[in-house]
Amino acid sequence: MNIRMILYTLGWVLNIEAIALLPALACAFIYGELATVPAIVITIVLCALFGVPLIIKAPKNKGMYAKEGLVTVALSWVVISIFGALPFFISGAIPNYADAFFETVSGFTTTGASILRDIEALPKALIFWRSFTHWMGGMGVLVFLVAILPLSGGSNLYLIKAESTGPAVSKIVPKVRQTAKIFYSIYISLTLIEVVLLLLGGMNLFESLTLSFGTAGTGGFGILNSGASTYSPYVQIVITVFMLIFGVDFSFYYLILTKRLKNALSSDEFRAYIAIVCVSALTIAVNCRHLFEGFGETLRHSFFQVASIITTTGYMTTDFDLWPELSKVILFILMFVGACAGSTGGGIKVSRILILLKSIGKEIKVAANPKSTVKITMNKRLVEHETVRAVNVYIGTLAIIFTASLLVISIDNMDFTTNFTAVAATVNNIGPGFAGVGPTRNFADYSVLSKLVFSLDMLIGRLEIYPMLMLFAPRTWKK
């Protein structure tokens, strides 16, 4: 275990967090929120005090392999959450540190679950920081680090593999660092386009930025207690479109930019993703047609909520907990399906669902004809047995974690629907669930123990299980 390299990377992560707090500090001065300034400044200083000494001298051995990559990513996300919670706690905006930690983990993991009963009571500087954590966590802090920090090729690859989402991670260009730069360039460009479109819709710069951060990271932290329900139809449509855009594998946009549109559109996962969205939204629209004025409004709300849930963003324009049971069941299923691999969305991922379904089909065919040879393909390419095995193990492990979390939080004696969807909403990085954690409620009523379980679930969901589990495995720390 290359401990020195892990600490060196953590030092850079803390320094990046210190720099990332500067826009929130500027926001405090712009809006005259001088009482918030000390909390932000203290956090910046603490990040620098711990971060700078770790990077003063680069380690001679910069090698980082699979184990170091997993541990580094897991520790990085825990550390940025611990320090990122300080502005809320020190300022007194969230006086309980466990609550502040929960809110910050929810931000960085792009979950959007909250303990705040009155979001608008927060200073604008802290609202900005809260939303900006979504944007930082969306593409990944370590992916950004790889883009700017010259590490060895192996280190780059293992860091990206540990932080990226999906059953398999590949480079779109030969150099890993260049891949990270391309992804972040696309990420920043799409975010800026949404900001401009929201500005054209009559929103001010603060609103446009914070909503775009939540959309880009598919996080869903709102800046109003009413969520997105009071925004104009134009703004809701823009957010819907960009939620769906950020739920697509970023390799898709690289293929388009390099004039390989046919290759991009031939993706099995992309086509399945669009089909699931359209079928789900249209079914809900028909099922909920009596709740809204006109079919156009019904379509707008149904597509918004389907896009919000499948991409695990969590924005809401209406209280979908009041929808008919069929519509709620569809949304519940989408909570687990999730977005595409390689996107900023959470959930199991469409590609894993496809591989699982094809595996089931293969087993049925083999059971009927044991001598037959059945191959699983994606995008007309053979899916390796190792990938199929990894998908099955991933889903099985997720089920065990889900069950264990459900058992622990049940100590709080909430109703089953609330508990079940609360775990689903956190481990899949969605935000709202149903009943007691529905779109008009939050997680404030849970105990500190449950909030810590939810925080762990959010980190497990965002990092796709194994980096976080590595921290608790005794074998990890053996020489």
C-alpha positions in Angstrom: 0.0 0.0 0.0 1.5 3.3 -1.1 0.4 5.4 1.9 2.5 8.4 0.9 0.9 8.6 -2.5 -2.6 8.3 -1.0 -1.9 11.2 1.4 -0.4 13.2 -1.4 -3.6 12.8 -3.4 -5.7 13.7 -0.4 -3.7 16.8 0.1 -4.5 17.9 -3.5 -8.2 17.1 -2.9 -8.3 19.3 0.2 -6.6 22.2 -1.7 -9.1 21.9 -4.5 -11.9 22.1 -2.0 -10.3 25.2 -0.5 -10.3 26.8 -3.9 -13.8 25.6 -4.7 -15.1 27.5 -1.6 -13.9 30.8 -3.0 -17.0 31.4 -5.2 -19.2 30.9 -2.1 -17.0 33.4 -0.3 -17.4 35.9 -3.1 -21.2 35.3 -3.0 -21.2 36.2 0.7 -19.6 39.5 0.0 -21.8 40.2 -3.0 -25.0 39.7 -1.0 -23.6 41.4 2.1 -23.8 38.2 4.2 -20.8 39.1 6.3 -21.9 36.9 9.2 -21.3 33.9 6.9 -17.8 35.0 5.9 -15.9 33.7 9.0 -17.3 30.2 8.6 -16.2 29.9 5.0 -12.8 31.5 5.6 -12.2 29.1 8.6 -13.0 26.2 6.4 -10.7 27.4 3.6 -7.9 27.8 6.1 -8.5 24.4 7.6 -8.5 22.7 4.2 -5.2 24.5 3.4 -3.6 23.7 6.7 -4.2 20.0 6.2 -3.8 20.0 2.5 -0.7 22.0 1.8 1.7 20.1 4.0 0.7 16.9 2.2 1.7 18.1 -1.2 4.9 20.1 -0.4 7.0 17.2 -1.2 5.8 14.8 -3.9 6.5 11.1 -3.1 9.3 9.4 -5.0 7.1 6.4 -5.7 4.0 7.7 -7.5 2.7 4.2 -8.4 -0.9 3.6 -7.6 -2.6 0.3 -8.3 -6.2 -1.0 -7.9 -6.2 -1.2 -4.1 -4.6 2.3 -3.7 -7.0 3.7 -6.3 -10.1 2.4 -4.5 -8.9 3.5 -1.0 -7.8 6.9 -2.3 -11.2 7.6 -3.9 -13.2 6.5 -0.9 -11.1 8.5 1.6 -11.2 11.5 -0.7 -15.0 11.6 -0.7 -15.2 11.1 3.0 -12.6 13.9 3.6 -14.2 16.4 1.3 -17.6 15.7 3.0 -16.1 16.2 6.5 -14.6 19.5 5.6 -17.4 20.6 3.3 -19.9 20.4 6.1 -18.0 22.9 8.2 -19.4 26.1 6.6 -23.0 25.0 7.5 -21.9 23.9 11.0 -19.6 26.8 12.0 -22.1 29.4 10.7 -24.9 27.9 12.7 -27.1 27.4 9.6 -27.1 23.7 10.5 -26.2 23.6 14.2 -26.0 19.7 14.4 -22.8 18.5 12.7 -24.4 15.1 11.8 -27.1 17.0 9.9 -24.5 19.2 8.2 -22.5 16.1 7.3 -25.6 14.4 5.9 -26.4 17.5 3.8 -22.9 17.7 2.5 -22.6 14.1 1.6 -25.9 14.4 -0.2 -24.5 17.3 -2.1 -21.2 15.7 -3.2 -22.8 12.4 -4.0 -25.4 14.3 -6.1 -28.2 12.7 -4.1 -30.2 15.8 -3.2 -31.7 14.3 0.0 -32.1 17.0 2.7 -32.7 17.6 6.3 -33.5 21.3 5.8 -37.1 22.3 6.5 -36.7 25.9 5.2 -34.1 26.1 2.4 -34.8 29.8 1.7 -33.7 30.6 5.3 -30.1 29.7 4.4 -27.7 32.5 3.4 -27.3 32.7 -0.4 -23.5 31.9 0.0 -24.4 28.6 1.7 -27.1 27.9 -0.9 -24.5 28.4 -3.6 -21.9 26.1 -1.8 -24.7 23.5 -1.3 -25.5 23.5 -5.0 -21.8 23.7 -6.1 -21.1 20.5 -4.2 -23.4 18.8 -6.7 -21.4 20.1 -9.6 -18.1 19.1 -8.1 -19.4 15.6 -7.3 -21.2 15.1 -10.7 -18.2 14.4 -12.8 -16.0 13.6 -9.9 -13.3 15.3 -7.9 -10.6 12.7 -8.7 -11.5 12.9 -12.4 -10.8 16.7 -12.2 -7.6 15.9 -10.3 -6.4 13.5 -13.0 -7.1 16.2 -15.6 -4.8 18.8 -13.9 -2.2 16.7 -12.0 0.5 14.8 -13.9 0.5 11.3 -12.3 1.7 8.1 -13.7 -0.5 6.4 -16.3 -1.4 3.6 -13.9 -2.4 6.0 -11.2 -4.6 7.9 -13.5 -6.4 4.9 -14.8 -7.1 3.4 -11.3 -8.4 6.7 -9.9 -10.8 7.1 -12.8 -11.9 3.5 -12.7 -12.6 3.8 -8.9 -14.6 7.0 -9.3 -16.4 6.5 -12.6 -19.8 4.8 -12.9 -20.8 1.7 -14.9 -19.9 -2.0 -15.3 -16.8 -1.1 -17.3 -14.6 2.0 -17.7 -12.6 2.6 -20.9 -10.6 5.4 -22.3 -11.9 7.4 -25.3 -8.4 8.4 -26.3 -5.1 6.6 -25.6 -4.1 8.9 -22.7 -6.2 8.7 -19.5 -5.4 12.4 -18.6 -6.6 13.5 -22.0 -9.8 11.5 -21.5 -10.5 13.3 -18.2 -9.8 16.7 -19.9 -12.3 15.9 -22.7 -15.0 14.8 -20.2 -14.6 17.9 -18.1 -14.6 20.2 -21.2 -17.9 18.6 -22.3 -19.3 18.9 -18.7 -18.4 22.6 -18.4 -19.7 23.4 -21.8 -23.1 21.8 -21.3 -23.4 23.5 -17.9 -22.7 26.9 -19.4 -25.2 26.3 -22.2 -27.9 25.5 -19.6 -27.0 28.6 -17.6 -27.4 30.8 -20.7 -30.8 29.2 -21.6 -32.1 29.7 -18.1 -30.9 33.3 -18.2 -32.9 33.7 -21.4 -35.9 32.4 -19.5 -35.8 35.3 -17.2 -33.8 33.8 -14.3 -31.1 35.8 -12.6 -27.5 34.6 -12.6 -27.6 33.1 -9.1 -30.7 31.1 -9.9 -29.3 30.0 -13.3 -26.0 28.9 -11.8 -27.4 27.0 -8.8 -30.1 25.2 -10.8 -27.6 24.3 -13.5 -25.2 22.9 -10.9 -28.0 20.7 -9.6 -29.0 19.6 -13.1 -25.4 19.0 -14.4 -24.5 16.9 -11.4 -28.0 15.3 -11.5 -28.2 16.2 -7.8 -31.4 18.2 -7.4 -30.8 20.5 -4.5 -33.5 23.2 -5.0 -33.1 26.8 -3.9 -36.8 27.3 -3.1 -39.0 25.4 -0.7 -41.4 24.8 -3.5 -38.8 23.0 -5.6 -39.2 23.6 -9.3 -43.0 23.9 -9.2 -43.1 27.7 -9.4 -40.8 28.0 -12.4 -42.2 28.8 -15.8 -43.0 26.0 -18.3 -40.0 27.2 -20.4 -37.6 26.8 -17.4 -39.1 23.4 -16.5 -38.6 22.2 -20.1 -35.0 23.4 -20.2 -34.3 21.5 -16.9 -36.0 18.4 -18.2 -34.0 18.4 -21.4 -30.7 18.9 -19.6 -31.5 16.3 -16.9 -31.8 13.8 -19.7 -28.7 15.1 -21.4 -26.6 14.7 -18.3 -28.0 11.2 -17.8 -26.2 10.0 -21.0 -22.7 8.5 -21.2 -20.3 11.4 -21.9 -18.6 9.2 -24.5 -21.8 9.7 -26.6 -21.0 13.4 -26.9 -17.4 12.8 -27.7 -18.5 10.6 -30.6 -20.8 13.4 -31.8 -18.0 15.9 -31.6 -15.7 13.7 -33.6 -18.5 13.3 -36.3 -19.3 9.7 -35.4 -23.0 10.2 -35.0 -23.9 6.8 -36.3 -21.7 5.1 -33.7 -23.2 7.2 -31.0 -26.8 6.4 -31.9 -26.1 2.7 -32.3 -25.5 2.4 -28.6 -27.8 -0.3 -27.0 -27.7 1.6 -23.7 -28.6 5.0 -25.2 -31.5 3.6 -27.2 -32.8 1.6 -24.2 -32.5 4.8 -22.0 -34.5 6.9 -24.4 -37.1 4.1 -24.8 -37.5 3.7 -21.1 -38.0 7.5 -20.6 -40.6 7.8 -23.4 -42.6 4.7 -22.5 -42.6 5.7 -18.8 -43.5 9.3 -19.4 -46.3 8.5 -21.8 -47.8 5.9 -19.6 -47.7 8.2 -16.6 -49.2 11.0 -18.7 -52.2 8.8 -19.6 -52.5 7.6 -16.0 -52.4 11.2 -14.6 -54.4 13.0 -17.3 -57.1 13.9 -14.9 -54.8 15.7 -12.5 -53.7 18.5 -14.8 -55.3 21.0 -17.1 -54.7 19.8 -20.7 -52.6 16.9 -22.0 -49.7 19.3 -22.7 -49.3 20.2 -19.1 -49.6 16.5 -18.1 -46.9 15.6 -20.6 -44.6 18.4 -19.2 -45.0 17.1 -15.6 -44.7 13.5 -16.5 -41.5 13.9 -18.6 -40.0 16.2 -15.9 -40.6 13.6 -13.2 -39.5 10.7 -15.2 -36.3 12.5 -16.3 -35.7 13.6 -12.7 -36.0 10.1 -11.2 -34.3 8.0 -13.9 -31.3 10.4 -13.9 -31.5 10.5 -10.1 -31.6 14.3 -10.1 -34.6 14.6 -7.7 -36.1 17.9 -8.8 -39.9 18.1 -8.7 -42.6 20.2 -10.2 -45.5 18.5 -8.4 -46.1 16.2 -5.5 -45.9 12.9 -7.3 -46.7 11.1 -4.0 -50.3 12.0 -4.8 -50.2 10.4 -8.2 -52.1 7.1 -9.0 -50.4 3.9 -7.8 -49.4 2.9 -11.4 -47.4 6.1 -11.8 -45.8 5.8 -8.4 -44.7 2.2 -9.1 -43.2 3.3 -12.4 -41.2 6.0 -10.7 -40.1 3.6 -8.0 -38.8 1.2 -10.6 -36.9 4.0 -12.3 -35.3 4.8 -9.0 -33.3 1.5 -9.3 -32.8 1.6 -13.1 -30.9 4.9 -13.1 -29.1 6.7 -15.9 -26.5 5.5 -18.3 -23.0 4.3 -17.3 -20.4 7.1 -17.7 -23.0 9.8 -16.9 -23.4 11.9 -13.8 -26.6 10.0 -12.9 -26.9 7.3 -10.2 -28.9 4.1 -9.9 -27.9 0.6 -11.1 -27.4 1.9 -14.6 -29.2 1.0 -17.8 -26.3 -1.0 -19.1 -26.3 -3.2 -16.1 -30.0 -3.8 -16.4 -29.6 -4.8 -20.1 -26.7 -7.2 -19.2 -28.8 -8.7 -16.4 -31.8 -9.2 -18.7 -29.7 -10.7 -21.4 -28.1 -13.0 -18.8 -31.5 -14.2 -17.8 -32.4 -14.8 -21.5 -29.2 -16.7 -21.9 -29.8 -19.0 -18.9 -33.4 -19.7 -20.2 -32.0 -20.7 -23.6 -29.2 -22.9 -22.0 -31.7 -24.5 -19.7 -33.9 -25.5 -22.7 -30.9 -26.6 -24.7 -27.9 -27.4 -22.5 -25.6 -28.0 -25.5 -26.3 -24.6 -27.1 -23.7 -21.8 -27.0 -25.3 -18.5 -26.2 -23.3 -15.2 -26.2 -24.2 -11.9 -24.6 -23.5 -8.9 -26.8 -23.8 -5.1 -26.3 -23.3 -2.7 -29.2 -22.7 -5.8 -31.4 -19.6 -6.7 -29.2 -19.2 -9.7 -27.0 -19.7 -9.0 -23.3 -16.9 -10.8 -21.4 -17.9 -13.3 -18.8 -16.0 -11.2 -16.2 -18.3 -8.2 -16.9 -21.4 -10.4 -16.6 -20.1 -11.8 -13.3 -19.3 -8.3 -12.0 -22.8 -7.1 -12.8 -24.4 -10.0 -11.0 -22.2 -9.6 -8.0 -22.8 -5.8 -7.9 -26.6 -6.2 -7.9 -26.4 -9.0 -5.2 -24.1 -6.8 -3.0 -26.4 -3.9 -3.5 -29.3 -6.0 -2.3 -27.4 -7.0 0.8 -26.5 -3.4 1.7 -30.1 -2.3 1.0 -31.4 -4.9 3.4 -28.9 -4.2 6.1 -29.6 -0.4 5.9 -33.4 -1.0 6.0 -33.0 -3.1 9.2 -30.9 -0.5 11.0 -33.1 2.5 10.1 -36.2 0.6 11.1 -35.2 1.2 14.7 -36.6 4.7 14.2 -40.1 3.1 13.8 -41.0 5.0 10.7 -43.6 3.3 8.3 -42.3 0.7 5.8 -42.9 2.8 2.7 -41.0 5.7 4.2 -38.1 3.5 5.2 -37.9 1.4 2.1 -38.0 4.4 -0.3 -35.6 6.4 2.0 -32.9 3.7 1.5 -33.7 3.4 -2.2 -33.5 7.2 -2.5 -30.1 7.4 -0.8 -28.3 4.3 -2.1 -29.4 5.2 -5.7 -28.5 8.9 -5.1 -32.0 10.2 -6.0 -33.1 12.4 -3.1 -36.8 12.2 -2.6 -38.7 9.0 -1.9 -42.4 8.5 -1.0 -44.5 9.0 2.1 -42.4 10.5 5.0 -39.5 11.3 2.6 -41.7 12.3 -0.3 -41.2 15.4 -2.5 -42.7 17.7 0.1 -41.0 16.1 3.1 -37.4 15.3 4.0 -35.1 13.3 6.2 -35.0 15.6 9.2 -37.1 13.3 11.4 -34.7 10.4 11.3 -32.2 9.8 14.2 -28.5 10.5 14.0 -27.7 6.8 13.6 -30.1 6.6 10.6 -28.6 9.8 9.0 -25.1 8.2 9.3 -26.4 5.1 7.6 -28.0 7.1 4.9 -24.7 9.1 4.5 -22.8 5.8 4.1 -25.5 4.6 1.6 -25.1 7.8 -0.5 -21.3 7.3 -0.6 -21.7 3.6 -1.4 -24.1 4.4 -4.2 -22.1 7.2 -5.8 -18.8 5.2 -5.7 -20.6 2.0 -6.7 -20.0 0.0 -3.6 -16.4 -1.3 -3.7 -14.3 1.7 -2.8 -16.3 2.3 0.4 -16.3 -1.4 1.3 -12.5 -1.5 0.9 -12.1 0.9 3.8 -13.8 -1.7 6.1 -11.9 -4.7 4.8 -9.1 -5.7 7.2 -7.2 -7.2 4.3 -6.9 -3.7 2.7 -4.6 -2.4 5.5 -2.3 -5.5 5.6 1.2 -5.0 4.2 
